[in-house]
Amino acid sequence: MYQFTLEFLSDRELYQSYMPFVKNGGLFIRTPEVYNIGEEVTLEVTLPDSLEPSTVVGKICWQTPVGVQSGTPAGIGVSFEEDTDNIRNLIEKSIGRLLNSSEPTLSM
């Protein structure tokens, strides 16, 4: 199992990575590395204004390879599977006002 440590310093940065369209929520992680769809990962996520990270277990649900012509950064999309810290609700509470924004994100 892979582990990623993510620290979001602003709500805008969090909005750029959050994937509300995934059933249980998810995050896009910039990385040039190649992973397999369906692999389980653990995320240690520190939200803006949080003192301690929250842990969520997820699965890789897609990969954007290096060199995509659309200019989208390389990375993986991780869907939340085991969200005991309720990170999805914490994220949506933090970026609620941005969720209806037409500003593009890293995943869409």
C-alpha positions as CSV (number, residue, x, y, z in Angstrom):
1,M,0.0,0.0,0.0
2,Y,1.3,3.5,-0.9
3,Q,1.1,6.4,1.5
4,F,0.9,10.1,0.6
5,T,1.2,13.1,2.9
6,L,-0.7,16.1,1.6
7,E,-0.7,19.5,3.2
8,F,-3.1,22.2,1.9
9,L,-2.2,25.7,2.8
10,S,-5.2,27.4,1.4
11,D,-8.9,26.7,0.6
12,R,-8.1,27.5,-3.1
13,E,-5.4,24.9,-3.2
14,L,-7.7,22.3,-1.6
15,Y,-10.5,23.2,-4.1
16,Q,-8.1,22.6,-7.0
17,S,-7.4,19.0,-5.8
18,Y,-10.8,18.0,-4.4
19,M,-13.0,15.7,-6.5
20,P,-16.7,16.1,-5.3
21,F,-18.0,14.1,-8.3
22,V,-16.5,10.8,-7.0
23,K,-19.1,8.9,-5.0
24,N,-17.4,9.3,-1.5
25,G,-15.2,12.2,-2.5
26,G,-11.6,12.1,-3.4
27,L,-8.4,14.0,-4.1
28,F,-6.1,14.5,-7.1
29,I,-2.4,14.1,-6.3
30,R,0.2,15.5,-8.5
31,T,2.8,12.9,-9.3
32,P,4.8,11.9,-12.4
33,E,4.9,8.3,-11.0
34,V,2.9,5.5,-12.6
35,Y,0.4,3.6,-10.4
36,N,-2.2,1.0,-11.1
37,I,-5.9,1.7,-11.1
38,G,-7.5,0.0,-8.1
39,E,-4.4,0.1,-5.9
40,E,-5.1,1.0,-2.3
41,V,-3.4,4.1,-0.8
42,T,-3.4,5.8,2.6
43,L,-3.6,9.6,2.6
44,E,-2.4,11.8,5.5
45,V,-4.2,15.1,4.8
46,T,-3.7,18.3,6.6
47,L,-6.4,20.9,5.8
48,P,-5.9,24.7,5.9
49,D,-6.0,25.9,9.5
50,S,-5.8,22.3,10.9
51,L,-3.1,21.4,13.4
52,E,-3.1,17.7,12.8
53,P,-3.6,15.5,9.7
54,S,-6.6,13.3,9.0
55,T,-6.2,9.8,7.6
56,V,-8.2,8.3,4.8
57,V,-7.8,5.1,2.9
58,G,-8.6,5.3,-0.8
59,K,-8.2,3.6,-4.1
60,I,-6.6,5.0,-7.2
61,C,-9.5,5.6,-9.6
62,W,-7.6,7.2,-12.5
63,Q,-4.2,8.4,-13.7
64,T,-3.2,11.4,-15.8
65,P,0.1,10.5,-17.5
66,V,3.0,12.9,-18.0
67,G,2.7,14.9,-21.3
68,V,-1.1,15.0,-21.7
69,Q,-1.8,17.5,-24.5
70,S,-4.5,19.4,-22.5
71,G,-1.9,20.7,-20.2
72,T,-3.4,18.9,-17.2
73,P,-0.7,18.1,-14.7
74,A,0.4,14.5,-14.2
75,G,-1.1,12.7,-11.2
76,I,-3.6,10.3,-9.8
77,G,-7.2,10.5,-8.6
78,V,-7.8,8.8,-5.3
79,S,-11.4,8.0,-4.3
80,F,-12.1,7.8,-0.5
81,E,-13.0,4.3,0.7
82,E,-12.4,4.4,4.5
83,D,-13.0,7.9,5.8
84,T,-13.1,7.4,9.6
85,D,-12.0,11.0,10.2
86,N,-14.9,12.2,8.0
87,I,-12.4,14.2,5.8
88,R,-15.0,14.6,3.0
89,N,-17.3,16.6,5.2
90,L,-14.3,18.6,6.6
91,I,-13.2,19.4,3.1
92,E,-16.7,20.4,1.9
93,K,-17.2,22.6,4.9
94,S,-13.8,24.3,4.3
95,I,-14.4,25.0,0.6
96,G,-18.2,25.1,0.4
97,R,-18.3,28.5,-1.2
98,L,-16.0,27.4,-3.9
99,L,-17.8,24.1,-4.9
100,N,-20.1,25.9,-7.4
101,S,-17.3,27.8,-9.0
102,S,-16.8,27.5,-12.7
103,E,-13.0,27.8,-12.2
104,P,-11.3,24.6,-13.5
105,T,-9.6,22.2,-11.1
106,L,-6.7,19.9,-11.5
107,S,-9.1,17.0,-12.3
108,M,-11.8,18.7,-14.5
